[in-house]
Amino acid sequence: MVTVLDREFFLSEIVGRRIYLKSHSIGKLKDLVIQENAGKIPEVTHLLVHRPFGDPRLLIPWDKITLISNTEIVSEIATTEGYELNPLDNHIFLKDYILDKKILDMDGHEVEVVYDVKLLFQNERLFVSEVDFNRFRILRRMGFKKLANYLAKYKEGSSISWLYVQPLPETIGSFQGNVKLNVLKENINDIHPVDLADILEELEGNQRIAVFNELEPELASDTLEEVEPRVQRELIRSMEKERAAGLINEMSPAQVAGILSVLPAAEADEIIEFVDHESKQRVQQIIDQNDENIMLYSTQKVIKRPVETIVRDVIDNYREVAGDMDVIMYVYVVNADNLLQGVVDIRELIAADPDESLGEIMTDSLIALNPDDTLHDAVDMFSRYSFRAIPITDDEEHLLGVVSFHDIKGVKPRLD
């Protein structure tokens, strides 16, 4: 099992990180090896390691990697023997073969240059998700990461999903071959919801509805969350009420309320009748704005552990436990009476000594909401502290629930 701190990151951010065989440093990451999968995005299969003192470079299989942190990469192998570089013909070196190559349109005309590549960690595997042609990204490769990220904001929309890329030519190498685009209709269900939302907002009404109707239910639900209110209203009005309810039932109550709030009251009332019973009352309260108590937005499905729990035990069982939780980025340290004693960020957990206890690494200067606080209070606190989730405790510090930023970010608080 591999632990990766960031689900998405750029190739230029990971190249150069130090590689460890358990606790022994052997060199730095030189490149990633990918293999293309028919109709899907490429998958990382090996890591190319540059070693000092003229030692031969290594190819470490992805399934031998146990951790990718912000500063290092750790492999479970005990010796370098048998891992010396011996690339196969179908191995593609991502940095060497793809960066700085031209991006060609379907007619072979040059449109951009690849300055970076975005990587996506999902289901224990690492994939190539996008090619980035933002020229400011090259600053990151020169060591100016903060400056690159700051300037890149002024050239948004400068990346292309790998789903738009044709299979790489067999002749591609360090000095030959280019990246060519091929945007096909049948790839629509593989496009990210945020990208689809942008596409839908640019289309005319009938075209917009036709494209939206082609989406699979889960993707349609995710995309509906991302489009602006006027488009949400148009799309919902174009559907059968049963289908609209089926899509919004995939969302959190807060997100459902945000969607229904853009509709006339009569239409919202029709659709809410189809909402799951357990969520219906909560959604109605949010829509009516009669009760903005923050407990409406909270969840009990969080990771809680005693103060004496060993870091290794949490990490070993993390993926199994996190699969059933709504908030997975923090571990909440509680006693037998459910009194909140501290919080551990998952990033701090992975960076800690495996034999340390949660009590040794937890943050005990706690920022929490009160059960009588409102949505206004939560929005203000998220804005001030930039947390990803905030606990709710009573006067005795009992943990009553947790509010995730994801569940309130799309909801507008009542105006004073």
C-alpha positions in Angstrom: 0.0 0.0 0.0 1.3 3.4 -0.9 0.5 6.6 0.9 0.5 9.9 -1.1 -0.1 13.2 0.7 -1.4 15.1 -2.3 -4.0 13.6 -4.6 -2.9 15.8 -7.5 0.5 17.4 -8.2 2.8 18.4 -11.0 5.7 16.3 -12.4 8.1 19.2 -11.8 7.1 19.1 -8.1 8.1 15.5 -7.6 11.2 15.2 -9.8 14.3 15.7 -7.6 12.8 14.4 -4.4 15.1 12.1 -2.4 14.5 8.4 -2.7 14.9 6.1 0.3 15.0 2.3 0.6 13.2 2.2 3.9 15.5 4.6 5.9 18.6 4.6 3.6 18.9 7.3 1.0 20.0 6.1 -2.4 19.5 9.0 -4.8 16.9 11.4 -6.3 14.0 10.9 -8.6 15.1 11.5 -12.1 11.9 10.7 -14.1 8.7 8.7 -14.1 8.0 5.8 -16.5 4.5 5.5 -18.0 2.7 3.0 -20.1 -0.3 4.0 -22.2 -3.6 2.1 -21.8 -6.0 2.0 -24.7 -8.7 4.6 -24.2 -7.5 5.6 -20.8 -5.0 7.9 -19.3 -1.4 6.6 -18.9 -0.3 5.0 -15.7 3.0 5.4 -13.9 4.8 2.0 -13.7 8.3 2.8 -12.6 10.4 5.5 -11.0 13.8 6.3 -12.5 16.4 7.0 -9.8 19.6 9.0 -10.3 22.4 7.9 -8.0 25.5 9.7 -6.9 29.1 8.7 -7.5 28.5 7.2 -10.9 26.4 4.3 -9.6 24.0 2.9 -12.2 20.5 4.4 -12.3 17.6 2.4 -11.0 14.1 1.6 -12.2 11.9 0.9 -9.1 8.4 -0.5 -9.9 5.5 1.6 -8.7 4.2 -1.3 -6.5 7.4 -1.1 -4.4 6.7 2.5 -3.3 5.2 3.0 0.1 5.2 6.8 0.6 5.4 10.0 -1.4 5.6 12.9 1.0 6.3 16.6 0.3 10.0 16.0 0.5 10.8 12.3 0.0 9.8 9.0 -1.6 10.2 5.7 0.2 10.4 2.2 -1.3 9.9 -1.1 0.5 12.8 -2.8 -1.3 15.8 -3.6 0.9 18.6 -3.7 -1.8 19.2 -2.1 -5.2 20.3 -5.4 -6.7 18.2 -6.4 -9.7 16.7 -2.9 -10.2 19.4 -1.4 -12.4 18.1 0.5 -15.4 17.0 -1.8 -18.2 14.0 0.0 -19.9 11.6 -1.9 -22.1 10.7 -0.7 -25.6 7.3 0.4 -24.5 8.5 2.5 -21.5 8.0 6.2 -21.9 10.0 8.5 -19.8 7.6 11.3 -18.9 10.0 14.1 -18.2 12.5 13.2 -20.9 10.0 12.4 -23.7 7.1 14.7 -23.0 8.3 18.0 -21.4 9.0 20.8 -23.9 7.4 18.8 -26.8 5.1 20.6 -29.1 1.3 20.2 -28.8 -0.2 19.7 -32.3 -3.9 20.0 -33.3 -5.7 17.4 -35.3 -4.3 18.9 -38.5 -0.7 18.9 -37.3 -0.5 22.6 -36.6 1.5 23.6 -33.5 -0.7 25.1 -30.8 1.3 25.0 -27.6 4.4 23.5 -25.8 4.2 21.1 -22.9 5.8 22.9 -19.9 4.6 20.5 -17.2 2.4 17.4 -16.6 -0.2 17.0 -13.9 -0.4 13.6 -12.0 -3.4 12.1 -10.3 -3.2 9.5 -7.4 -6.3 7.3 -7.4 -7.0 3.8 -6.1 -3.4 3.1 -5.1 -2.1 4.1 -8.6 -0.6 7.1 -10.2 -1.9 8.5 -13.5 -1.0 11.2 -15.9 -4.1 13.4 -16.0 -3.2 16.6 -17.9 -0.5 18.3 -20.0 0.1 21.9 -19.0 1.1 24.5 -21.5 1.3 27.5 -19.1 4.6 29.0 -19.8 5.0 30.2 -16.2 5.2 26.6 -15.1 8.8 26.4 -16.4 9.7 28.7 -13.5 8.9 25.8 -11.2 11.4 23.6 -12.9 14.0 26.3 -12.2 13.3 26.2 -8.5 10.9 29.2 -8.3 7.8 27.3 -7.3 6.0 30.1 -5.4 6.6 32.6 -8.2 5.5 30.0 -10.8 2.2 29.3 -9.0 1.5 33.0 -8.5 2.1 34.0 -12.1 0.2 30.9 -13.4 -3.0 32.3 -12.0 -2.9 35.0 -14.7 -3.1 32.3 -17.5 -5.9 30.1 -16.5 -7.3 27.3 -18.7 -3.9 26.5 -19.9 -4.0 22.7 -19.5 -5.5 19.8 -21.5 -6.8 16.5 -20.2 -4.8 13.6 -21.4 -8.1 12.2 -22.7 -7.7 14.7 -25.5 -4.3 13.3 -26.5 -3.8 10.8 -29.2 -1.7 7.7 -28.5 1.9 8.8 -28.4 4.0 7.9 -31.6 6.2 4.8 -31.4 9.1 7.0 -32.4 8.8 9.4 -29.5 12.0 9.9 -27.6 14.2 12.6 -26.1 14.5 14.5 -29.3 11.7 13.3 -31.6 8.0 12.9 -31.7 5.3 15.4 -30.4 2.0 15.4 -28.5 -1.0 15.5 -30.8 -4.6 16.3 -29.8 -7.7 14.3 -30.6 -10.9 15.5 -28.9 -13.6 12.9 -29.6 -17.3 13.0 -28.6 -17.1 9.5 -27.0 -14.6 10.9 -24.4 -17.2 13.2 -22.9 -17.9 10.9 -19.9 -14.1 10.9 -19.1 -13.9 14.7 -18.8 -13.6 16.2 -15.3 -16.9 17.8 -14.0 -15.2 21.2 -13.6 -14.1 21.1 -17.3 -17.6 20.0 -18.3 -19.2 22.8 -16.4 -17.0 25.3 -18.3 -18.0 23.7 -21.6 -21.8 23.7 -20.8 -21.7 27.3 -19.8 -20.3 28.3 -23.2 -22.9 26.3 -25.2 -26.2 27.5 -26.5 -29.3 26.2 -24.7 -30.3 23.3 -26.9 -26.7 22.2 -27.3 -26.2 22.4 -23.6 -29.1 20.2 -22.8 -28.2 17.7 -25.5 -24.6 17.4 -24.1 -25.8 17.1 -20.5 -28.3 14.4 -21.4 -25.3 12.3 -22.7 -23.6 12.2 -19.3 -23.7 9.2 -17.0 -25.7 9.9 -13.8 -22.8 10.3 -11.4 -20.9 12.6 -13.7 -24.1 14.6 -14.4 -24.6 15.1 -10.7 -21.0 16.2 -10.1 -21.2 18.6 -13.1 -24.6 20.1 -12.0 -22.8 21.1 -8.8 -20.2 23.0 -10.7 -22.2 25.0 -13.2 -23.4 28.5 -12.4 -26.9 29.1 -11.1 -28.5 30.2 -14.4 -27.3 27.0 -16.1 -28.4 24.9 -13.1 -31.9 26.3 -13.4 -32.0 25.7 -17.1 -30.8 22.1 -16.9 -33.1 21.2 -14.0 -36.1 22.6 -15.8 -35.3 20.6 -18.9 -35.4 17.3 -17.0 -38.1 15.0 -15.7 -38.5 15.7 -12.0 -37.6 12.1 -11.1 -34.3 12.4 -13.0 -33.5 15.7 -11.3 -34.2 14.2 -7.9 -32.0 11.2 -8.8 -29.1 13.5 -9.6 -29.4 15.7 -6.5 -29.8 12.6 -4.2 -26.1 12.0 -5.0 -25.2 15.3 -3.3 -25.0 16.4 0.3 -28.0 18.2 1.8 -26.2 21.5 1.7 -25.4 21.1 -1.9 -29.0 20.0 -2.7 -30.2 23.2 -1.0 -27.8 25.3 -3.0 -29.2 23.7 -6.3 -32.9 24.0 -5.3 -32.4 27.6 -4.1 -32.0 28.8 -7.7 -35.4 27.5 -8.7 -38.8 29.1 -8.2 -40.4 27.8 -4.9 -43.1 25.8 -6.7 -40.5 23.9 -8.8 -38.2 23.3 -5.8 -41.2 21.9 -3.8 -41.9 19.4 -6.6 -38.4 18.1 -6.7 -37.8 18.0 -3.0 -40.7 15.4 -2.7 -38.3 13.0 -4.5 -35.4 13.6 -2.2 -34.3 10.8 0.2 -36.4 10.9 3.3 -33.5 11.2 5.8 -32.2 14.3 3.9 -35.5 15.9 3.1 -36.1 17.8 6.4 -32.5 19.0 6.5 -32.6 20.3 3.0 -36.0 22.1 3.6 -34.6 23.8 6.7 -31.6 25.1 4.7 -33.8 26.3 1.8 -36.2 28.1 4.1 -33.3 29.7 6.0 -35.4 29.4 9.1 -32.7 27.4 10.8 -29.0 28.0 10.0 -27.6 26.1 13.0 -24.3 24.7 12.1 -25.2 21.2 13.3 -27.3 21.0 10.1 -24.1 20.8 8.2 -22.1 18.5 10.5 -21.3 14.8 10.2 -20.5 12.1 12.8 -18.6 10.0 10.3 -15.0 11.1 11.2 -11.9 9.2 12.3 -11.7 9.1 16.1 -8.9 7.4 18.1 -7.7 7.4 21.8 -4.6 9.5 22.7 -2.4 6.4 23.3 -3.0 5.1 19.7 0.3 4.4 17.9 0.9 6.2 14.6 1.7 2.9 12.8 -1.7 1.5 13.8 -3.6 4.4 12.3 -1.6 4.4 9.0 -1.9 0.6 8.6 -5.7 0.8 8.8 -6.2 4.2 7.3 -7.6 3.3 3.9 -10.0 0.7 5.2 -11.3 3.1 7.9 -11.4 6.3 5.7 -13.6 4.6 3.1 -16.6 4.9 5.3 -15.9 8.4 6.6 -17.1 11.9 5.4 -14.0 13.7 6.8 -10.7 11.9 6.2 -8.1 14.7 6.4 -8.0 14.8 10.2 -7.8 12.2 13.0 -9.7 13.4 16.1 -8.2 12.3 19.4 -10.9 11.6 22.0 -11.1 9.9 25.4 -13.7 7.3 26.5 -16.2 10.0 27.2 -15.8 11.4 23.6 -14.0 14.5 25.0 -11.9 16.1 22.2 -8.3 16.2 23.3 -6.5 17.0 20.1 -6.4 16.9 16.3 -3.8 15.3 13.9 -3.6 16.4 10.3 -3.1 13.3 8.1 0.0 15.0 6.6 1.5 15.2 10.1 0.5 11.7 10.8 2.4 10.3 7.7 5.5 12.4 8.6 5.6 11.2 12.2 7.7 8.4 13.7 5.6 5.3 13.4 6.2 4.4 17.0 5.0 7.8 18.4 1.5 8.1 19.9 -1.2 10.4 18.7 -0.8 12.3 22.0 2.8 13.1 21.2 2.0 14.6 17.8 -1.5 16.0 18.1 -2.4 19.7 18.2 -4.1 20.4 21.5 -4.7 24.2 20.9 -8.1 23.5 19.4 -10.3 25.8 17.2 -13.9 24.6 17.4 -17.4 25.7 16.7 -20.1 25.8 19.3 -23.4 23.8 18.6 -25.3 27.1 18.8 -23.1 28.7 16.1 -24.6 29.5 12.7 -23.5 29.1 9.1 -22.2 32.7 9.2 -19.9 31.7 12.1 -18.6 28.7 10.2 -17.9 30.6 7.0 -16.0 33.2 9.0 -13.9 30.6 10.8 -13.1 28.8 7.6 -12.1 32.1 6.0 -9.9 33.0 8.9 -8.1 29.7 9.5 -8.2 28.0 6.1 -9.0 24.6 7.7 -10.4 21.8 5.7 -12.8 20.8 8.5 -13.7 22.2 11.9 -15.0 20.2 14.9 -18.1 21.2 16.9 -17.8 20.8 20.7 -20.0 21.7 23.6 -18.9 23.6 26.7 -17.4 20.4 28.2 -15.4 19.7 24.9 -17.5 16.7 23.8 -17.1 16.2 20.1 -20.6 16.6 18.7 -19.7 16.6 15.0 -17.4 18.0 12.3 -18.2 20.4 9.5 -16.3 20.0 6.2 -15.5 23.0 4.1 -16.6 21.0 1.1 -20.1 20.8 2.4 -20.6 24.5 3.0 -18.5 26.1 0.2 -21.4 26.3 -2.2 -24.0 27.5 0.3 -24.7 31.2 0.6 -25.4 32.3 4.2 -28.4 34.5 5.0 -27.8 38.2 4.6 -27.9 40.2 7.8 
